[in-house]
Amino acid sequence: MAKIQRAVVSVSDKTGVVEFARQLRERGVEILSTGGTARSLQEAGLDVTEVSAYTGFPEMLDGRVKTLHPKIYGGILGLRDRPDHAATMQEHGIEPIDLVAVNLYPFERTVAGAGCTVEEAVEQIDIGGPCMIRASAKNHRFVTVVVDPTDYPRVIADMDRQGGAVSRELNFELAVKAYRRTSEYDAAIAGWLTGRGPA
């Protein structure tokens, strides 16, 4: 596995994220981030590149569109051992993204509140997060995906053991966990919306 050099960190649950990002920066990892996560990291004194600055495309539509861009998904999905992929990435100025730390909008917590409307629930349906998680898990041979803050210390410890990389075994385990989370998330959305009318 190659050394982790670039990460996307964009989380709703910010538990432990500042310390995780600090440990990544101490190991030379460039951090791309969005919205409130970027602000939290910057306020903690960390050097962070906003995704909008990296892609050259602003966040828009009240934050509904932030990470949906070829420079993000090409960086996640590109196969590092394919010369044609490498050539395409170079041609379009796409840098590899080696780690994605994302957790999702709190749909389950929102709908658990009394009187939650369909409109309120729909606004807590994450789009970019599940897309990044699924893309990263698909390319787990080259990308580490972290959906649970309790895994931050495991990733850092593995990087230290692997000279800055993350082992294929841990990447595979985290990919399975990532797919389990997106499956649970979609099931929660479908389950709650079933039987209700449109917003």
DOKELUM-987761 format. One record per residue (C-alpha): residue number from 1; x, y, z. Coordinates in nm, 2 decimals, always signed. Each point is the difference from the previous one (the first is absolute). Layout:
% DOKELUM-987761
+-----+--------+--------+--------+
:   i :      u :      v :      w :
+-----+--------+--------+--------+
: NUM :      X :      Y :      Z :
...
+-----+--------+--------+--------+
***
This chain:
% DOKELUM-987761
+-----+--------+--------+--------+
:   i :      u :      v :      w :
+-----+--------+--------+--------+
:   1 :  +0.00 :  +0.00 :  +0.00 :
:   2 :  +0.11 :  +0.35 :  -0.08 :
:   3 :  +0.05 :  +0.26 :  +0.27 :
:   4 :  -0.31 :  +0.22 :  +0.07 :
:   5 :  +0.07 :  +0.34 :  -0.13 :
:   6 :  -0.35 :  +0.16 :  -0.05 :
:   7 :  -0.32 :  -0.04 :  +0.20 :
:   8 :  -0.36 :  +0.13 :  -0.02 :
:   9 :  -0.14 :  +0.07 :  +0.35 :
:  10 :  -0.36 :  +0.10 :  +0.01 :
:  11 :  -0.22 :  -0.11 :  +0.29 :
:  12 :  -0.32 :  +0.08 :  +0.17 :
:  13 :  +0.10 :  -0.17 :  +0.32 :
:  14 :  +0.32 :  +0.19 :  +0.09 :
:  15 :  +0.09 :  -0.23 :  +0.29 :
:  16 :  +0.38 :  -0.04 :  +0.00 :
:  17 :  +0.04 :  +0.16 :  -0.35 :
:  18 :  +0.23 :  +0.29 :  +0.10 :
:  19 :  +0.25 :  -0.24 :  +0.17 :
:  20 :  -0.02 :  -0.24 :  -0.29 :
:  21 :  +0.06 :  +0.28 :  -0.25 :
:  22 :  +0.29 :  +0.12 :  +0.21 :
:  23 :  +0.16 :  -0.34 :  +0.00 :
:  24 :  -0.04 :  -0.03 :  -0.38 :
:  25 :  +0.16 :  +0.35 :  -0.04 :
:  26 :  +0.29 :  -0.11 :  +0.23 :
:  27 :  +0.05 :  -0.29 :  -0.25 :
:  28 :  +0.01 :  +0.23 :  -0.30 :
:  29 :  -0.35 :  -0.06 :  -0.13 :
:  30 :  -0.17 :  +0.28 :  -0.19 :
:  31 :  -0.36 :  +0.05 :  +0.12 :
:  32 :  -0.29 :  +0.10 :  -0.22 :
:  33 :  -0.32 :  +0.09 :  +0.18 :
:  34 :  -0.34 :  +0.17 :  -0.03 :
:  35 :  -0.23 :  +0.23 :  +0.19 :
:  36 :  -0.02 :  -0.04 :  +0.38 :
:  37 :  +0.28 :  -0.26 :  +0.01 :
:  38 :  +0.24 :  +0.23 :  -0.17 :
:  39 :  -0.09 :  +0.28 :  +0.24 :
:  40 :  +0.05 :  -0.22 :  +0.30 :
:  41 :  +0.34 :  -0.11 :  -0.12 :
:  42 :  +0.11 :  +0.35 :  -0.09 :
:  43 :  -0.11 :  +0.13 :  +0.33 :
:  44 :  +0.22 :  -0.26 :  +0.16 :
:  45 :  +0.29 :  +0.14 :  -0.19 :
:  46 :  +0.03 :  -0.27 :  -0.26 :
:  47 :  +0.10 :  +0.06 :  -0.36 :
:  48 :  -0.30 :  -0.11 :  -0.21 :
:  49 :  -0.09 :  +0.04 :  -0.37 :
:  50 :  -0.36 :  +0.06 :  -0.06 :
:  51 :  -0.14 :  -0.23 :  -0.26 :
:  52 :  -0.14 :  +0.29 :  -0.19 :
:  53 :  +0.35 :  +0.15 :  -0.04 :
:  54 :  +0.13 :  -0.34 :  -0.11 :
:  55 :  -0.27 :  -0.06 :  -0.26 :
:  56 :  -0.03 :  +0.37 :  -0.11 :
:  57 :  -0.38 :  -0.04 :  +0.05 :
:  58 :  -0.19 :  +0.16 :  +0.29 :
:  59 :  -0.23 :  -0.17 :  +0.24 :
:  60 :  -0.35 :  +0.08 :  -0.11 :
:  61 :  -0.37 :  -0.06 :  +0.05 :
:  62 :  +0.01 :  +0.04 :  +0.38 :
:  63 :  +0.28 :  -0.26 :  +0.02 :
:  64 :  -0.18 :  -0.26 :  -0.20 :
:  65 :  +0.29 :  +0.00 :  -0.25 :
:  66 :  +0.35 :  -0.01 :  +0.15 :
:  67 :  +0.20 :  -0.30 :  -0.09 :
:  68 :  -0.17 :  -0.13 :  -0.32 :
:  69 :  +0.28 :  +0.08 :  -0.24 :
:  70 :  +0.24 :  -0.20 :  -0.23 :
:  71 :  +0.30 :  +0.12 :  +0.19 :
:  72 :  -0.14 :  -0.16 :  +0.31 :
:  73 :  -0.14 :  -0.32 :  -0.15 :
:  74 :  +0.28 :  -0.04 :  -0.25 :
:  75 :  +0.25 :  +0.03 :  +0.29 :
:  76 :  -0.19 :  -0.27 :  +0.20 :
:  77 :  -0.08 :  -0.24 :  -0.28 :
:  78 :  +0.32 :  +0.01 :  -0.21 :
:  79 :  +0.19 :  -0.33 :  -0.01 :
:  80 :  +0.35 :  +0.08 :  +0.10 :
:  81 :  +0.15 :  -0.30 :  -0.18 :
:  82 :  -0.17 :  +0.08 :  -0.33 :
:  83 :  +0.22 :  +0.22 :  -0.23 :
:  84 :  -0.31 :  +0.11 :  -0.20 :
:  85 :  -0.17 :  +0.11 :  +0.32 :
:  86 :  +0.31 :  +0.19 :  +0.11 :
:  87 :  +0.03 :  +0.17 :  -0.34 :
:  88 :  -0.36 :  +0.11 :  +0.01 :
:  89 :  +0.03 :  +0.13 :  +0.36 :
:  90 :  +0.31 :  +0.20 :  -0.10 :
:  91 :  -0.16 :  +0.13 :  -0.31 :
:  92 :  -0.29 :  +0.14 :  +0.20 :
:  93 :  +0.20 :  +0.12 :  +0.31 :
:  94 :  -0.15 :  -0.27 :  +0.22 :
:  95 :  +0.21 :  -0.09 :  +0.31 :
:  96 :  -0.04 :  -0.33 :  +0.18 :
:  97 :  -0.21 :  +0.01 :  +0.32 :
:  98 :  +0.13 :  -0.27 :  +0.23 :
:  99 :  -0.23 :  +0.03 :  +0.30 :
: 100 :  -0.37 :  +0.10 :  +0.04 :
: 101 :  -0.13 :  +0.07 :  +0.35 :
: 102 :  -0.38 :  +0.06 :  -0.03 :
: 103 :  -0.30 :  -0.05 :  +0.21 :
: 104 :  -0.35 :  +0.08 :  -0.10 :
: 105 :  -0.27 :  +0.26 :  +0.07 :
: 106 :  -0.19 :  -0.10 :  +0.31 :
: 107 :  -0.31 :  -0.13 :  -0.17 :
: 108 :  -0.08 :  -0.26 :  +0.27 :
: 109 :  +0.04 :  +0.26 :  +0.28 :
: 110 :  -0.21 :  +0.25 :  -0.18 :
: 111 :  -0.30 :  -0.23 :  -0.07 :
: 112 :  +0.01 :  -0.12 :  +0.36 :
: 113 :  -0.11 :  +0.34 :  +0.12 :
: 114 :  -0.37 :  +0.06 :  +0.06 :
: 115 :  -0.19 :  +0.16 :  -0.28 :
: 116 :  +0.27 :  -0.03 :  -0.26 :
: 117 :  -0.14 :  +0.09 :  -0.34 :
: 118 :  +0.08 :  -0.16 :  -0.33 :
: 119 :  +0.16 :  +0.32 :  -0.12 :
: 120 :  +0.23 :  +0.01 :  +0.31 :
: 121 :  +0.09 :  -0.36 :  -0.05 :
: 122 :  +0.08 :  +0.04 :  -0.37 :
: 123 :  +0.25 :  +0.27 :  +0.08 :
: 124 :  +0.19 :  -0.25 :  +0.21 :
: 125 :  +0.04 :  -0.24 :  -0.28 :
: 126 :  +0.37 :  +0.00 :  -0.08 :
: 127 :  +0.10 :  -0.03 :  -0.37 :
: 128 :  +0.37 :  +0.08 :  -0.04 :
: 129 :  +0.09 :  -0.19 :  +0.32 :
: 130 :  -0.13 :  -0.34 :  -0.11 :
: 131 :  +0.14 :  +0.05 :  -0.35 :
: 132 :  +0.35 :  +0.07 :  +0.14 :
: 133 :  -0.03 :  -0.29 :  +0.24 :
: 134 :  -0.11 :  -0.25 :  -0.27 :
: 135 :  +0.27 :  +0.12 :  -0.24 :
: 136 :  +0.27 :  -0.03 :  +0.26 :
: 137 :  -0.11 :  -0.34 :  +0.11 :
: 138 :  -0.02 :  -0.12 :  -0.37 :
: 139 :  +0.37 :  +0.11 :  -0.04 :
: 140 :  +0.11 :  -0.14 :  +0.34 :
: 141 :  +0.32 :  -0.14 :  -0.16 :
: 142 :  +0.12 :  +0.36 :  -0.01 :
: 143 :  -0.23 :  +0.20 :  +0.22 :
: 144 :  -0.07 :  -0.01 :  +0.38 :
: 145 :  -0.36 :  +0.09 :  +0.09 :
: 146 :  -0.09 :  +0.09 :  +0.36 :
: 147 :  -0.37 :  +0.03 :  +0.09 :
: 148 :  +0.03 :  -0.05 :  +0.38 :
: 149 :  +0.21 :  +0.24 :  +0.23 :
: 150 :  +0.09 :  -0.30 :  +0.22 :
: 151 :  +0.22 :  -0.12 :  -0.29 :
: 152 :  +0.21 :  +0.31 :  -0.02 :
: 153 :  +0.26 :  -0.13 :  +0.25 :
: 154 :  +0.02 :  -0.33 :  -0.18 :
: 155 :  +0.08 :  +0.17 :  -0.33 :
: 156 :  +0.27 :  +0.22 :  +0.15 :
: 157 :  +0.16 :  -0.30 :  +0.18 :
: 158 :  -0.01 :  -0.20 :  -0.33 :
: 159 :  +0.16 :  +0.29 :  -0.19 :
: 160 :  +0.28 :  +0.00 :  +0.26 :
: 161 :  +0.05 :  -0.37 :  -0.04 :
: 162 :  -0.01 :  +0.02 :  -0.38 :
: 163 :  +0.23 :  +0.30 :  -0.05 :
: 164 :  -0.29 :  +0.24 :  -0.08 :
: 165 :  -0.22 :  -0.25 :  -0.19 :
: 166 :  -0.30 :  -0.20 :  +0.11 :
: 167 :  +0.00 :  -0.37 :  -0.04 :
: 168 :  -0.22 :  -0.17 :  -0.25 :
: 169 :  -0.15 :  -0.21 :  +0.28 :
: 170 :  -0.12 :  +0.31 :  +0.19 :
: 171 :  -0.11 :  +0.17 :  -0.32 :
: 172 :  -0.22 :  -0.30 :  -0.08 :
: 173 :  -0.14 :  -0.02 :  +0.35 :
: 174 :  -0.09 :  +0.37 :  -0.01 :
: 175 :  -0.15 :  -0.03 :  -0.35 :
: 176 :  -0.24 :  -0.27 :  +0.12 :
: 177 :  -0.09 :  +0.22 :  +0.30 :
: 178 :  -0.06 :  +0.29 :  -0.24 :
: 179 :  -0.24 :  -0.19 :  -0.22 :
: 180 :  -0.18 :  -0.12 :  +0.31 :
: 181 :  -0.05 :  +0.36 :  +0.11 :
: 182 :  -0.13 :  +0.12 :  -0.33 :
: 183 :  -0.24 :  -0.30 :  -0.01 :
: 184 :  -0.13 :  +0.08 :  +0.35 :
: 185 :  -0.03 :  +0.37 :  -0.09 :
: 186 :  -0.20 :  -0.07 :  -0.32 :
: 187 :  -0.22 :  -0.25 :  +0.19 :
: 188 :  -0.08 :  +0.26 :  +0.26 :
: 189 :  -0.10 :  +0.25 :  -0.26 :
: 190 :  -0.21 :  -0.24 :  -0.19 :
: 191 :  -0.16 :  -0.13 :  +0.32 :
: 192 :  -0.09 :  +0.34 :  +0.14 :
: 193 :  -0.14 :  +0.13 :  -0.33 :
: 194 :  -0.21 :  -0.31 :  -0.07 :
: 195 :  -0.37 :  +0.08 :  +0.05 :
: 196 :  +0.06 :  +0.38 :  +0.02 :
: 197 :  -0.11 :  +0.25 :  -0.26 :
: 198 :  +0.22 :  +0.23 :  -0.21 :
: 199 :  +0.16 :  +0.31 :  +0.16 :
+-----+--------+--------+--------+
***
